[in-house]
Amino acid sequence: MARGLRSILVLLGAILALKTAWAQKPTNVGVKITRKPVEQSSMAITFYNSEYQPMYSSLSQCELLVRRAAKHGGKRIQFVPTHYWYDKDNERFAPNTCHPDNWALQNKVDWYCQKFEWNSDCRPWDASALQTFSTGIKNCLKVAASLFDEILFAPHLDDGLKRGKWRNMLHNDPLWKDPNGYSFWDIMHKPILDAANAVLPAGKTFWFAVEGEMGGTVMSHPD
C-alpha cells in the first residue's frame, strides 16, 4: 500500500514538474533579433619583460598573443601590461600565502621592480629594462594596429613580493620617483603613449586607462 502511494506521488510530482517547465517555455521562439550582439574584446595580459622580446622565431610572446586573439575575428583588443611594486613592510609575511589582512592593509611603494620571467626576482628598474619594455610594447602595438580597429590599455601593478597584496589597497602617487629614479609614469604610461603616437595610424580608436583595479591610487591621487 505504502509503495503504491509512493509511486503515485512520484508520478504526480513528475507531471507537475513537466507542467511547470512547459509554462516557462520561451514564447519568443522564432522572433527575429534585429540588434547586433555586443562584442567581447580579446585580452592580452603580460607579466614579464621576457614577453616583449622575440622568443619564437622573430615574434615576442606579446605579439603571439595579439595574433592568436585576431583569429577569433574580433575588432578590438585590450592590453593589460603588468609591472610590480616592492613594499619592504610585506617582507614579514610568508610568500605565496593568502593572509587575512591582504584586503585591508594599505600598501605603499618603496620602489618599482620588474621580472624577466615568472620565477625571477623582482629587480629595480634600470635603463636596460625600460628599453626592453619600451621597444617591445611598441612592436606589439604595431602588430595590434594592423589587425584590430580598436585598442584598449588598462595597465596595473602587482605585488612584487608574492605576498598576495591587493593593488586596490595601494595608495601611490604615479608621478613620485622611487630611489632608483623611476615613477609609474616613467615605467608604464610614457612608454605606452610614446608607442601609440609612433605606430597607430589615423582611423584607429585608442582607449587608455591610467590604471586597472587600482582604486586606492586613483582616489588618493586623482590629479
PAGUGU-22436 format. One line per field, with one value per residue (C-alpha): residue number from 1; x, y, z. Coordinates in pm, whole numbers. Layout:
! PAGUGU-22436
num (NUM, ...)
u (X, ...)
v (Y, ...)
w (Z, ...)
END
This chain:
! PAGUGU-22436
num (1, 2, 3, 4, 5, 6, 7, 8, 9, 10, 11, 12, 13, 14, 15, 16, 17, 18, 19, 20, 21, 22, 23, 24, 25, 26, 27, 28, 29, 30, 31, 32, 33, 34, 35, 36, 37, 38, 39, 40, 41, 42, 43, 44, 45, 46, 47, 48, 49, 50, 51, 52, 53, 54, 55, 56, 57, 58, 59, 60, 61, 62, 63, 64, 65, 66, 67, 68, 69, 70, 71, 72, 73, 74, 75, 76, 77, 78, 79, 80, 81, 82, 83, 84, 85, 86, 87, 88, 89, 90, 91, 92, 93, 94, 95, 96, 97, 98, 99, 100, 101, 102, 103, 104, 105, 106, 107, 108, 109, 110, 111, 112, 113, 114, 115, 116, 117, 118, 119, 120, 121, 122, 123, 124, 125, 126, 127, 128, 129, 130, 131, 132, 133, 134, 135, 136, 137, 138, 139, 140, 141, 142, 143, 144, 145, 146, 147, 148, 149, 150, 151, 152, 153, 154, 155, 156, 157, 158, 159, 160, 161, 162, 163, 164, 165, 166, 167, 168, 169, 170, 171, 172, 173, 174, 175, 176, 177, 178, 179, 180, 181, 182, 183, 184, 185, 186, 187, 188, 189, 190, 191, 192, 193, 194, 195, 196, 197, 198, 199, 200, 201, 202, 203, 204, 205, 206, 207, 208, 209, 210, 211, 212, 213, 214, 215, 216, 217, 218, 219, 220, 221, 222, 223)
u (0, 273, 477, 180, 111, 475, 464, 153, 318, 628, 413, 219, 547, 679, 360, 378, 741, 656, 369, 597, 866, 612, 476, 828, 897, 1018, 740, 966, 1088, 1116, 1128, 1394, 1658, 1744, 2017, 2374, 2531, 2787, 3138, 3365, 3719, 4009, 4267, 4646, 4790, 5167, 5365, 5734, 5991, 6081, 5737, 5845, 6145, 6146, 6129, 5955, 6114, 6106, 5796, 5766, 5509, 5314, 5296, 5190, 4905, 4783, 4793, 4609, 4342, 4290, 4194, 3866, 3755, 3703, 3772, 3912, 4178, 4265, 4620, 4691, 5066, 5184, 5473, 5539, 5577, 5802, 5686, 5951, 5689, 5550, 5873, 5747, 5478, 5538, 5533, 5266, 5025, 4682, 4695, 4373, 4474, 4551, 4224, 4251, 4607, 4714, 5019, 5293, 5567, 5926, 6042, 5915, 6051, 6026, 6055, 6220, 6043, 5786, 6047, 6280, 6347, 6174, 6458, 6459, 6411, 6712, 6770, 6811, 6484, 6297, 6434, 6320, 5965, 5950, 6070, 5862, 5533, 5589, 5641, 5343, 5119, 5225, 5104, 4778, 4720, 4747, 4486, 4236, 4033, 4010, 4286, 4244, 4504, 4449, 4796, 4846, 5090, 5121, 5278, 5645, 5697, 5427, 5252, 4914, 4863, 4577, 4658, 4334, 4481, 4793, 4797, 5060, 5144, 5206, 5445, 5653, 6004, 6141, 6501, 6614, 6474, 6161, 5792, 5487, 5458, 5817, 5794, 5437, 5239, 5506, 5633, 5277, 5178, 5504, 5440, 5082, 5192, 5461, 5274, 4898, 4770, 4480, 4140, 4226, 4048, 4279, 4142, 4387, 4308, 4570, 4533, 4342, 4196, 4400, 4125, 4339, 4585, 4312, 4124, 4437, 4594, 4311, 4517)
v (0, 244, 153, 216, 551, 647, 564, 778, 1071, 1039, 1033, 1341, 1520, 1440, 1568, 1890, 1940, 1895, 2143, 2398, 2354, 2391, 2710, 2853, 2766, 3076, 3242, 3437, 3137, 3238, 3611, 3778, 3964, 4292, 4419, 4307, 4125, 4314, 4208, 4099, 4218, 3978, 4045, 4023, 4013, 4033, 3996, 3972, 4162, 3842, 3860, 4168, 4001, 3760, 3406, 3204, 3275, 3654, 3713, 3803, 3644, 3970, 3964, 3600, 3679, 3953, 3727, 3450, 3693, 3812, 3459, 3499, 3765, 4050, 4414, 4520, 4404, 4505, 4510, 4460, 4515, 4435, 4576, 4542, 4737, 4648, 4721, 4630, 4602, 4295, 4101, 3984, 3774, 3432, 3432, 3260, 3268, 3425, 3641, 3755, 4121, 4127, 4303, 4558, 4686, 4986, 4923, 5162, 5166, 5163, 5111, 4974, 4648, 4420, 4048, 3894, 3559, 3404, 3271, 3573, 3804, 4139, 4371, 4751, 4926, 5039, 5183, 4840, 4701, 5016, 4992, 4629, 4722, 5037, 4862, 4550, 4729, 4944, 4639, 4463, 4766, 4789, 4432, 4508, 4815, 4600, 4352, 4546, 4865, 4943, 4907, 4941, 4965, 4901, 4888, 4793, 4691, 4359, 4278, 4213, 4005, 3745, 3813, 3834, 4201, 4371, 4652, 4830, 4898, 5056, 5432, 5558, 5882, 5783, 6079, 6003, 5882, 5590, 5580, 5446, 5748, 5593, 5674, 5477, 5731, 5659, 5279, 5238, 5535, 5714, 5408, 5311, 5660, 5707, 5377, 5473, 5807, 5635, 5342, 5397, 5517, 5754, 5595, 5364, 5403, 5410, 5385, 5440, 5390, 5527, 5214, 4890, 4784, 5041, 5237, 5339, 5515, 5693, 5809, 5921, 6098, 6196, 6474)
w (0, 104, -204, -433, -270, -309, -681, -727, -551, -766, -1080, -969, -894, -1241, -1405, -1201, -1299, -1668, -1644, -1473, -1736, -2016, -1860, -1855, -2219, -2409, -2603, -2840, -3036, -3400, -3324, -3535, -3333, -3502, -3268, -3311, -3016, -2808, -2898, -2617, -2671, -2650, -2381, -2390, -2037, -1995, -1672, -1757, -1961, -2145, -2310, -2503, -2666, -2963, -2832, -3102, -3438, -3475, -3259, -2893, -2667, -2670, -3050, -3046, -2806, -3038, -3345, -3163, -3048, -3407, -3512, -3321, -3565, -3321, -3399, -3062, -2818, -2463, -2329, -1958, -1912, -1559, -1358, -985, -664, -369, -14, 244, 519, 343, 382, 724, 558, 408, 24, -183, 109, 147, 459, 632, 617, 245, 166, 445, 493, 291, 72, -32, -295, -167, -525, -856, -989, -1291, -1351, -1651, -1611, -1375, -1132, -1148, -857, -878, -972, -962, -1294, -1491, -1839, -1999, -1858, -1958, -2312, -2336, -2235, -2448, -2764, -2703, -2636, -2945, -3167, -3013, -3058, -3421, -3479, -3300, -3517, -3829, -3702, -3489, -3524, -3154, -2894, -2519, -2240, -1868, -1710, -1348, -1074, -892, -557, -633, -319, -400, -69, -237, -157, -335, -579, -489, -144, -293, -233, -470, -648, -1014, -1056, -746, -832, -635, -501, -839, -1020, -1178, -1142, -1254, -1533, -1642, -1649, -1774, -1901, -2103, -2296, -2391, -2502, -2692, -2871, -2956, -3100, -3306, -3462, -3457, -3795, -3843, -3803, -3516, -3183, -2881, -2525, -2241, -1872, -1636, -1422, -1386, -1050, -859, -687, -389, -619, -815, -504, -314, -615, -851, -1010)
END
